[in-house]
Amino acid sequence: MKERTIVITGASDGIGRAAATHLKSSGANVIITGRSREKTKAVAEELKVPYYIADYSSLAEVRQLGSDLKGDYSTIDVLANNAGGIMGSQRTVTDDGYDRAIQVNHLAGFLLTNILLDTLCASKASVINTSSAAQQFSGLTDLSDLKLDIGYSSMGAYGKSKLMNVLFTKELHRRYNSLGISAAAFHPGVVRTNFGEEFGGRTKLLYSGPIKYVLKTPEKGADTLIWLATSQPGKDWIPGEYYSKRHIKRPNRQAEDAENAKILWEASSKATGLP
């Protein structure tokens, strides 16, 4: 663990912060990223780790983050694509032209991973994508639709983005496992976080009301992430799979179709300006 370099995105609070805290205490070289400079800096100073700021609703900021990380670290043993969340009840389009939930929860992590591919392959890295059981209850009628122009709902957009996380994991495994990358997606459980800050109604009640005290703590939600980051792929876990509570779970059936994963990869590459 002392020699492992682990990048955790979305680490200013929630399971990202909990994972960073645990991994740092275990001797890993932890690097965190976040959107809020104030919150991310506070966590970084508490843990005595380096930090980077990037707002995932801007692909330009993600590109800069990737460039900075690539320039600063010749080795990255684990990339935890954890940044994301449930967006507001009203559909928001980013300046890049995509649905905010799809961009923040999927496209940004996809782009960051691709920018770092050379480093990740050379490092024989694990790429861990935070998904959700919400992907089980969503479907993608058009895998190339990253704008969600029709039929928007906040939870629907969230579920679609989490399904994209699993599809991305599957295709990343297919393309790059033979070159050294071990990819996995996981469901952290329903965790007591600030996920519902932008919401009203039942979602805000779930995450902000008294019921939140029966939800998982961030520390428990981070358990599978920590396990994937610290154990050996191919021995302790099987790359290319979707996990919950350290066990392989069957994802949405759309995620089991390799052609779906390929179509989404190609659409995401086009959306983020990758070759």
C-alpha positions in Angstrom: 0.0 0.0 0.0 2.8 2.5 0.8 3.9 2.6 -2.8 0.4 2.8 -4.4 -0.7 6.0 -6.0 -4.5 6.4 -5.9 -6.5 9.2 -7.5 -10.0 9.6 -6.1 -12.4 12.0 -7.8 -15.3 13.5 -6.0 -13.4 13.2 -2.7 -14.5 16.4 -0.9 -17.3 14.5 0.9 -19.3 11.3 0.9 -17.8 8.0 0.0 -14.9 9.6 -1.8 -13.8 11.4 1.3 -14.3 8.2 3.4 -12.2 6.2 0.9 -9.5 8.8 0.8 -9.3 8.9 4.6 -9.0 5.1 4.9 -6.5 4.7 2.1 -4.3 7.5 3.3 -4.3 6.0 6.8 -3.3 2.6 5.3 -0.2 4.2 3.7 -1.3 4.9 0.2 -0.2 7.9 -1.8 -3.7 9.5 -2.2 -4.6 12.3 -4.6 -8.0 13.8 -4.4 -10.1 16.0 -6.8 -13.3 17.9 -6.2 -15.5 20.7 -7.6 -15.5 23.0 -4.5 -12.1 24.5 -3.8 -13.0 25.3 -0.2 -14.3 21.8 0.6 -11.6 20.0 -1.3 -8.8 22.0 0.1 -10.1 21.4 3.7 -10.1 17.7 3.2 -6.7 17.8 1.5 -5.2 19.7 4.4 -6.8 17.4 7.0 -5.4 14.3 5.2 -2.2 16.0 4.1 -2.7 15.0 0.5 -2.4 16.9 -2.8 -5.6 18.0 -4.5 -6.9 19.3 -7.8 -10.0 21.3 -8.7 -12.3 20.5 -11.6 -16.0 21.2 -12.3 -17.2 18.2 -14.3 -19.9 20.3 -16.0 -17.0 21.7 -18.0 -15.1 19.3 -20.3 -12.4 21.9 -20.6 -11.7 21.7 -16.9 -11.7 17.9 -17.1 -9.1 18.1 -19.9 -7.0 20.4 -17.8 -7.3 18.0 -14.8 -6.2 15.1 -16.9 -3.3 17.0 -18.3 -2.2 18.1 -14.8 -2.4 14.6 -13.4 -0.6 13.1 -16.4 2.2 15.7 -16.0 2.5 15.3 -12.3 2.4 11.5 -11.9 4.2 9.0 -14.0 2.5 6.2 -12.1 -1.2 5.9 -11.2 -2.1 2.5 -9.6 -5.8 3.2 -9.1 -8.1 5.7 -10.6 -11.4 5.9 -8.8 -14.0 7.7 -10.9 -16.3 8.6 -8.1 -17.4 12.2 -8.8 -21.1 12.6 -9.6 -24.5 12.8 -8.2 -28.2 13.3 -8.7 -28.9 16.6 -10.4 -31.8 19.0 -10.0 -35.4 18.4 -10.9 -35.1 20.7 -13.9 -33.1 19.5 -16.9 -29.8 21.5 -17.3 -27.7 21.5 -20.3 -23.9 22.1 -19.9 -22.0 24.7 -22.0 -20.7 21.6 -23.8 -24.2 20.9 -25.0 -25.0 17.7 -23.0 -27.4 16.8 -20.2 -25.7 17.7 -16.9 -26.2 14.4 -15.3 -24.8 12.5 -18.3 -21.8 14.8 -18.5 -20.9 14.9 -14.8 -21.6 11.2 -14.1 -20.4 9.6 -17.3 -18.7 11.8 -19.9 -16.3 13.5 -17.5 -15.0 10.3 -16.0 -14.8 8.7 -19.5 -12.7 11.6 -20.8 -10.4 11.7 -17.7 -9.7 8.0 -18.0 -8.9 8.2 -21.7 -6.5 11.1 -21.2 -4.7 9.0 -18.6 -4.8 5.8 -20.6 -1.0 5.6 -21.3 -0.2 6.1 -17.7 -2.8 3.7 -16.5 -1.7 1.0 -18.9 2.0 1.4 -18.0 1.0 1.3 -14.3 -1.1 -1.9 -14.7 -3.8 0.2 -13.0 -7.3 -0.5 -11.6 -10.0 1.8 -12.8 -13.0 1.8 -10.4 -16.2 3.4 -11.5 -18.9 4.3 -8.9 -22.2 3.2 -10.3 -25.5 2.6 -8.6 -28.3 0.1 -8.4 -30.4 2.8 -10.0 -29.0 1.5 -13.3 -31.1 -1.6 -12.9 -34.3 0.4 -13.2 -33.3 2.5 -16.3 -33.0 1.9 -20.0 -31.3 3.5 -22.9 -33.4 3.6 -26.1 -30.8 5.5 -27.9 -27.2 4.8 -26.7 -25.9 7.8 -28.6 -28.3 10.3 -27.0 -26.2 12.2 -24.5 -28.5 15.2 -24.4 -31.7 13.6 -23.1 -33.8 16.0 -25.1 -37.0 14.0 -24.7 -38.8 12.7 -21.5 -36.4 14.1 -18.9 -36.7 13.2 -15.2 -34.0 13.7 -12.7 -34.0 10.1 -11.4 -34.3 8.8 -14.9 -31.2 10.8 -16.0 -29.3 9.6 -12.9 -30.2 5.9 -13.6 -29.2 6.2 -17.3 -25.8 7.8 -16.3 -25.2 5.0 -13.9 -26.0 2.4 -16.5 -23.5 4.2 -18.7 -20.9 3.7 -16.0 -21.3 0.0 -16.2 -21.3 0.0 -20.0 -18.1 2.1 -19.9 -16.5 -0.4 -17.5 -17.4 -3.3 -19.8 -15.9 -1.7 -22.9 -12.8 -0.4 -21.0 -12.2 -4.0 -19.9 -12.7 -5.3 -23.5 -10.3 -2.8 -25.0 -7.6 -2.5 -22.4 -7.5 -5.4 -20.0 -4.9 -7.1 -22.2 -2.8 -3.9 -22.0 -2.8 -3.9 -18.2 -6.0 -2.1 -17.1 -8.4 -3.8 -14.7 -11.8 -2.2 -14.6 -14.7 -2.6 -12.2 -18.0 -0.8 -11.4 -19.7 -1.0 -8.1 -22.9 0.0 -6.2 -22.1 1.7 -2.8 -25.6 1.3 -1.4 -27.9 4.2 -0.4 -25.5 6.4 1.5 -26.0 9.2 3.8 -24.5 12.1 1.8 -25.4 15.5 0.3 -26.7 13.8 -2.9 -30.2 15.5 -2.7 -29.1 19.0 -2.0 -30.5 20.3 -5.3 -33.8 18.5 -4.9 -37.2 19.0 -3.5 -39.8 16.4 -2.7 -39.1 12.8 -1.8 -35.5 12.8 -2.9 -34.6 15.7 -0.6 -36.6 14.0 2.2 -34.6 10.8 1.7 -31.1 12.4 1.7 -31.8 15.4 4.0 -34.6 14.5 6.3 -34.6 12.3 9.4 -34.7 9.1 7.3 -31.1 9.7 6.3 -30.0 8.4 9.7 -31.1 4.8 8.6 -29.0 5.1 5.4 -25.4 3.7 5.1 -22.6 5.9 6.5 -20.1 7.1 3.9 -17.6 4.8 5.5 -19.7 1.7 4.9 -20.6 2.9 1.4 -16.9 3.2 0.6 -16.1 -0.4 1.6 -16.3 -2.0 -1.9 -14.3 0.9 -3.4 -11.6 0.4 -0.8 -11.6 -3.4 -1.3 -11.3 -3.0 -5.1 -8.5 -0.5 -4.7 -6.5 -2.5 -2.3 -7.0 -6.1 -3.5 -5.6 -7.9 -6.5 -7.5 -8.0 -9.7 -7.7 -11.4 -11.2 -7.2 -13.0 -7.8 -9.5 -11.2 -5.4 -11.9 -9.8 -8.0 -12.7 -10.4 -11.6 -12.2 -7.4 -13.9 -15.0 -6.2 -16.2 -17.7 -6.9 -13.6 -20.3 -4.9 -11.6 -20.0 -5.3 -7.8 -22.1 -4.8 -4.7 -21.0 -5.6 -1.2 -17.8 -7.1 -2.6 -19.8 -9.6 -4.7 -20.4 -9.7 -8.5 -24.0 -8.7 -9.2 -25.9 -9.0 -12.5 -26.4 -5.5 -13.9 -29.1 -4.2 -16.2 -29.4 -6.6 -19.1 -28.5 -3.8 -21.5 -25.1 -3.7 -19.9 -24.5 -7.4 -20.8 -24.7 -6.6 -24.5 -21.2 -5.9 -25.9 -22.6 -4.0 -28.8 -24.3 -1.5 -26.5 -21.0 -0.9 -24.7 -19.2 -0.3 -28.1 -21.9 2.1 -29.3 -21.8 4.1 -26.1 -17.9 4.3 -26.2 -18.0 5.6 -29.8 -20.7 8.2 -29.0 -18.8 9.3 -25.8 -15.5 9.6 -27.8 -17.2 11.8 -30.3 -18.9 13.9 -27.6 -15.6 14.5 -25.8 -13.5 15.1 -28.9 -11.4 11.9 -28.6 -10.2 10.2 -31.8 
